[in-house]
Amino acid sequence: MIAPGCQFASDNTAGICPEAWEAMAEANQGFHSSYGDDPFTRKACDQLRDLFETDCDVYFVFTGTAANALALASLCQSYHSVIAHQAAHVETDECGAPEFFSNGSKILLASGEAGKCDVVDVQRLITQRKDLHYPKPKVLSVSQSTEFGTIYQPSELQTLWDGVKGHCVHLHMDGARFANAVASLDASPADITWRSGVEVLCFGGTKMGMAMTEAVVFFNKSLSEDFSWRCKQAGQLNSKMRFASAQWHRLLENGLWLKHARHANELAQSLARGLQAIAGVQLLHEVQANAVFAKLTPEVETRLREAGWKFYQFIGGGARFMCSWKTTQADVDALLADAAGFSV
Ligand SMILES: *Cc1c(COP(=O)(O)O)cnc(C)c1O
């Protein structure tokens, strides 16, 4: 019997995956140089260069908010602006950190279906004003996977890139759930990043099962000049960096990161199928990664909460269920059995 709880509230309610935990224990032997000058960090950075098939610059920070805010700050002057979807994490969930670290770069909000920026609206934001009273658009930030659990197909990224590249606008990717996107697309990480115009990727470690680490990957190395200083000033230079990089080293070996992401995606599919079969329940977005957004009946929603299930409520009455490396089929079945029972 699975006890209802917060297993579907967020991918962050899961703990640290056993491999990452073991990697930290291994890094805990002996003494090593601090601030990233250690063999674990060198190896993890090389593995990321191999994974992306290019000579990129890699930095490790503690949170996704720091990764996004510092990456965007390195692409913008204070009088520039960043275009992002109106539901983007950088706009809705970072407490103004991108604006703060860039000393005031404004976020301009693009519309678009299913959490994805619409290229026509992006171009409108770029071209509607050229005068110096308007913050000059300098970056397009896209989330992959999106805040609604949807995914930009490679062709959609290419369309966005084609739409902005003539305007000196950089492409930033918030990849807090990049692993889920790669697992779902079965595309090469290089194809859906730098080969599609992405110059900086914030690659999430925490949501895929690591502890307190995100990688900032610069494919355009001219943009990472002084990034180490930016990290240090923001309190994001990890003195015992080996405990972050050892986790990356371990999960990047033998595709473990993708195995965990695939598992989370598959359980989201299973949950979606089960919810769809319940009378009155409606999926709100196509399930392409590890999130399921559903409109439950008021009865089912209330009784699930009363039974102890925790999940976030989204605008329009939707409920969000997240799956992670730790979610099991039994968790999914227990939630579905309750939801089905409460619907009759
Ligand atoms: C979770 C998340 C982040 C990072 O959030 P932190 O809580 O700062 O680690 C960034 N972007 C998206 C889309 C996220 O879901």
The ligand as an ORCA input file, in Angstrom:
! r2SCAN-3c Opt
* xyz 0 1
  C      12.899     24.108    -11.399
  C      13.122     25.023    -12.556
  C      14.217     25.910    -12.578
  C      15.202     26.024    -11.437
  O      14.661     26.362    -10.237
  P      15.500     26.427     -8.866
  O      14.434     26.205     -7.853
  O      16.096     27.775     -8.795
  O      16.545     25.372     -8.910
  C      14.418     26.667    -13.712
  N      13.600     26.571    -14.769
  C      12.557     25.730    -14.800
  C      11.713     25.640    -16.034
  C      12.279     24.942    -13.687
  O      11.227     24.103    -13.713
*
